[in-house]
Amino acid sequence: MVNNIDKSYQALLQDIIDNGIEKKDRTGTGTISVFGRQIRHKMNEGFPLLTTKKMAWNVMVAELLWFLRVILTLSSY
């Protein structure tokens, strides 16, 4: 199942492939880039997790728990 954020991500990747400019970098591998592209997402529509990429689940959970702790701490003031 592909969600809206995945579709936006895939469209961005296709735009980079179609319109990107090849640049050399210090590692010699090179990059293809376009300037100023971004994906916008409304958080009230859900968490923007890309299902087409592997995710470091443990890191994501730890970071989300940290955000929640900060929010809960700030809301008590």
C-alpha positions as a LaTeX table, in Angstrom:
\begin{tabular}{lrrr}
\hline
Residue & $x$ (\AA) & $y$ (\AA) & $z$ (\AA) \\
\hline
Met1 & 0.00 & 0.00 & 0.00 \\
Val2 & 1.42 & 3.36 & $-1.02$ \\
Asn3 & 0.33 & 6.40 & 1.00 \\
Asn4 & 0.25 & 10.06 & $-0.09$ \\
Ile5 & 3.67 & 10.90 & 1.39 \\
Asp6 & 5.17 & 7.97 & $-0.54$ \\
Lys7 & 3.61 & 9.27 & $-3.76$ \\
Ser8 & 5.02 & 12.75 & $-3.09$ \\
Tyr9 & 8.44 & 11.27 & $-2.29$ \\
Gln10 & 8.45 & 9.17 & $-5.46$ \\
Ala11 & 7.39 & 12.21 & $-7.54$ \\
Leu12 & 10.25 & 14.21 & $-5.97$ \\
Leu13 & 12.74 & 11.45 & $-6.81$ \\
Gln14 & 11.46 & 11.34 & $-10.41$ \\
Asp15 & 11.78 & 15.14 & $-10.64$ \\
Ile16 & 15.38 & 14.91 & $-9.44$ \\
Ile17 & 16.15 & 12.19 & $-12.00$ \\
Asp18 & 14.42 & 14.10 & $-14.84$ \\
Asn19 & 15.54 & 17.66 & $-14.03$ \\
Gly20 & 18.54 & 17.32 & $-11.74$ \\
Ile21 & 22.00 & 18.61 & $-12.44$ \\
Glu22 & 24.94 & 16.28 & $-11.93$ \\
Lys23 & 27.54 & 17.66 & $-9.54$ \\
Lys24 & 30.90 & 16.35 & $-8.44$ \\
Asp25 & 31.67 & 16.05 & $-4.76$ \\
Arg26 & 34.73 & 15.44 & $-2.61$ \\
Thr27 & 34.09 & 11.68 & $-2.41$ \\
Gly28 & 34.05 & 11.22 & $-6.16$ \\
Thr29 & 30.64 & 9.55 & $-6.22$ \\
Gly30 & 28.79 & 12.65 & $-7.41$ \\
Thr31 & 25.23 & 13.77 & $-6.79$ \\
Ile32 & 22.18 & 14.74 & $-8.79$ \\
Ser33 & 20.41 & 17.74 & $-7.33$ \\
Val34 & 17.65 & 20.26 & $-7.88$ \\
Phe35 & 17.34 & 23.48 & $-5.92$ \\
Gly36 & 14.54 & 24.23 & $-3.48$ \\
Arg37 & 12.33 & 21.17 & $-3.79$ \\
Gln38 & 10.41 & 20.11 & $-0.69$ \\
Ile39 & 7.54 & 17.93 & 0.41 \\
Arg40 & 4.88 & 19.50 & 2.62 \\
His41 & 2.62 & 17.39 & 4.79 \\
Lys42 & $-0.23$ & 18.20 & 7.17 \\
Met43 & 0.39 & 16.37 & 10.43 \\
Asn44 & $-3.35$ & 16.14 & 11.10 \\
Glu45 & $-3.47$ & 13.74 & 8.13 \\
Gly46 & $-1.13$ & 11.31 & 9.88 \\
Phe47 & 2.55 & 10.74 & 10.55 \\
Pro48 & 4.59 & 11.08 & 7.33 \\
Leu49 & 6.40 & 7.73 & 7.42 \\
Leu50 & 7.83 & 6.60 & 4.09 \\
Thr51 & 6.94 & 2.96 & 3.53 \\
Thr52 & 9.18 & 2.67 & 0.48 \\
Lys53 & 12.34 & 3.03 & 2.60 \\
Lys54 & 13.79 & 1.00 & 5.45 \\
Met55 & 13.42 & 2.82 & 8.75 \\
Ala56 & 15.51 & 2.62 & 11.91 \\
Trp57 & 12.50 & 1.73 & 14.07 \\
Asn58 & 14.28 & 1.82 & 17.45 \\
Val59 & 15.72 & 5.26 & 16.75 \\
Met60 & 12.32 & 6.57 & 15.61 \\
Val61 & 10.56 & 5.28 & 18.72 \\
Ala62 & 13.23 & 6.72 & 21.03 \\
Glu63 & 13.00 & 10.12 & 19.33 \\
Leu64 & 9.20 & 10.19 & 19.41 \\
Leu65 & 9.22 & 9.27 & 23.11 \\
Trp66 & 11.70 & 12.09 & 23.75 \\
Phe67 & 9.38 & 14.56 & 21.95 \\
Leu68 & 6.44 & 13.36 & 24.03 \\
Arg69 & 8.40 & 13.73 & 27.28 \\
Val70 & 9.29 & 17.32 & 26.35 \\
Ile71 & 5.70 & 18.13 & 25.42 \\
Leu72 & 4.36 & 16.63 & 28.65 \\
Thr73 & 6.97 & 18.44 & 30.71 \\
Leu74 & 6.19 & 21.78 & 29.04 \\
Ser75 & 2.44 & 21.30 & 29.38 \\
Ser76 & 2.76 & 20.98 & 33.16 \\
Tyr77 & 3.95 & 24.61 & 33.44 \\
\hline
\end{tabular}
